[in-house]
Amino acid sequence: MSEKTTMSASSAADVLAYVPHALGFAPRESFVFLTKQGKRLGATLRIDAPRQGDPAEFARVVLGYLSHDGLGDLFL
């Protein structure tokens, strides 16, 4: 079992600074979605920006992925 790491974030900028660390790189032409459950960060999802297609369908797909985390609150 791995040891859990605790990180404090007091602003949206703190959370945004965490994204490259969580993913292992700074995303480009991508969307990054984070879920939050209470004061805890949940899922981190990076998905390429669609080049074409229906934006509503893209949103449904993303929400489908994130819903598996139990979706407390969602940061977009």
Long-range contacts (C-beta under 8 A, 24 or more apart in sequence): 7-41, 12-75, 15-41, 15-75, 19-44, 31-62, 33-62, 33-66, 33-74, 33-75, 33-76, 34-74, 34-75, 35-66, 35-69, 35-70, 35-71, 35-72, 35-73, 35-74, 35-75, 36-72, 36-73, 36-74, 36-75, 37-69, 37-70, 37-72, 37-73, 38-72, 42-69, 42-70, 42-71, 42-72, 43-68, 43-69
